[in-house]
């Protein structure tokens, strides 16, 4: 397993493409080893689920509004029937401070639509320090490819 010991090939491919689609064995372990190697290489990292991400570009890079869940009978006198909008800071806001490269690791990426995946690729293209790894499901062995290549074929 020389791949998991160094992670150099993974890092080279990630730096070249900016956004990778990853298929990892379901028993786990491989992705956290790669994540640890990337932290050792100087990346600031964040691991999160792709479920409930909404509009990826807005949620990751801009201040946005979120409505609380409806919990039954509530007063409609203020905030309408759906509740008041709460302002939330961008999910990558604190990681983008400084000039270190940033790695966002998205779990359960198979729930994202094609347009959401394309917007992640576009975000990596516009922000040169940002790298994104999207786990697209399980496989017998660890494999990855550029996300744009996955979306083309």
C-alpha positions in Angstrom: 0.0 0.0 0.0 2.6 2.6 -0.9 -0.3 5.0 -2.1 -1.7 5.3 1.5 1.7 5.7 3.0 2.7 8.8 1.1 -0.3 10.2 -0.6 1.9 12.0 -3.2 0.1 10.7 -6.2 -3.3 11.7 -4.7 -1.9 15.2 -3.9 -0.4 15.7 -7.4 -3.7 14.7 -9.0 -5.7 16.9 -6.6 -3.5 19.9 -7.3 -3.7 19.4 -11.1 -7.5 19.0 -11.3 -8.7 21.0 -8.2 -11.7 18.8 -7.7 -11.7 15.0 -7.4 -14.3 12.3 -7.4 -13.3 9.5 -4.9 -14.6 6.0 -4.6 -13.4 4.4 -1.3 -13.8 0.9 0.2 -16.9 0.8 2.4 -15.0 -0.5 5.5 -13.4 3.0 5.7 -10.0 4.1 6.9 -8.5 5.0 3.5 -10.1 8.4 3.3 -9.0 9.4 6.8 -5.4 8.4 6.0 -5.4 10.5 2.9 -6.9 13.4 4.8 -4.2 13.1 7.5 -1.5 13.1 4.7 -3.0 16.3 3.2 -3.0 18.0 6.7 0.7 17.0 7.0 1.3 18.6 3.6 0.0 22.0 4.9 -3.6 21.9 3.8 -6.3 23.3 6.0 -9.1 20.7 5.9 -12.8 20.3 6.6 -14.9 17.1 6.3 -18.6 17.4 5.9 -21.6 15.7 4.4 -23.0 16.8 1.1 -26.6 16.1 2.3 -28.5 19.4 3.0 -25.8 21.5 1.4 -28.3 23.5 -0.7 -26.6 25.8 -3.2 -22.9 24.8 -2.8 -21.4 28.1 -3.9 -23.6 30.2 -1.6 -23.4 27.9 1.4 -19.6 27.6 1.2 -18.5 31.1 0.3 -21.2 33.7 1.0 -23.2 34.9 4.0 -26.7 33.3 3.5 -30.1 33.0 5.2 -31.5 29.8 6.7 -35.0 29.3 8.0 -35.4 27.1 11.2 -37.5 24.0 10.8 -41.2 24.3 11.3 -42.0 22.7 14.7 -45.8 22.7 14.6 -48.2 25.3 15.9 -46.3 28.6 16.0 -47.4 32.2 15.9 -47.9 33.5 12.4 -48.0 37.1 13.8 -44.3 37.6 13.3 -41.9 36.0 10.8 -44.8 34.6 8.7 -45.7 30.9 8.8 -42.3 29.6 7.9 -40.2 31.4 10.6 -37.6 34.1 10.6 -34.6 34.0 8.4 -31.3 33.5 10.4 -28.1 34.8 8.8 -25.3 32.1 8.7 -21.6 32.7 8.0 -20.1 30.8 5.1 -19.0 27.3 5.9 -15.5 27.9 4.5 -15.1 31.4 5.9 -12.6 30.6 8.7 -10.6 28.2 6.5 -10.0 30.8 3.8 -8.1 33.1 6.2 -4.4 33.2 5.4 -2.8 31.8 2.3 -2.6 28.1 3.1 -4.3 25.7 0.6 -7.8 24.6 1.7 -9.3 21.1 1.2 -13.0 20.4 1.5 -13.9 16.7 1.8 -17.5 16.0 1.0 -19.0 12.8 2.1 -22.1 11.2 0.4 -21.5 13.2 -2.8 -23.7 10.8 -4.8 -26.7 12.8 -3.6 -25.6 15.9 -5.4 -27.0 16.7 -8.8 -24.9 17.3 -11.9 -25.4 21.0 -11.7 -24.2 21.1 -8.1 -21.1 19.1 -9.0 -20.4 21.4 -11.9 -20.7 24.4 -9.6 -18.2 22.8 -7.2 -15.8 22.4 -10.2 -16.4 26.1 -11.1 -15.7 27.2 -7.5 -12.4 25.4 -7.5 -11.5 27.0 -10.8 -12.3 30.5 -9.5 -10.6 30.1 -6.1 -7.1 28.7 -6.7 -6.4 27.8 -3.1 -9.6 25.6 -2.8 -9.5 21.9 -3.5 -12.5 19.7 -3.2 -12.8 15.9 -2.8 -16.3 14.4 -3.3 -16.9 10.8 -2.2 -19.1 9.4 -4.9 -19.8 6.0 -3.4 -18.0 2.7 -2.5 -15.6 0.5 -4.4 -13.5 -2.5 -3.8 -10.3 -0.5 -3.8 -9.5 3.2 -3.4 -9.7 5.0 -6.7 -10.2 8.6 -7.9 -10.6 10.7 -11.0 -11.1 14.4 -11.8 -14.7 15.3 -11.2 -15.0 17.0 -14.6 -13.9 13.6 -16.2 -16.6 11.8 -14.2 -19.2 14.3 -15.3 -18.3 14.0 -19.0 -18.4 10.2 -19.2 
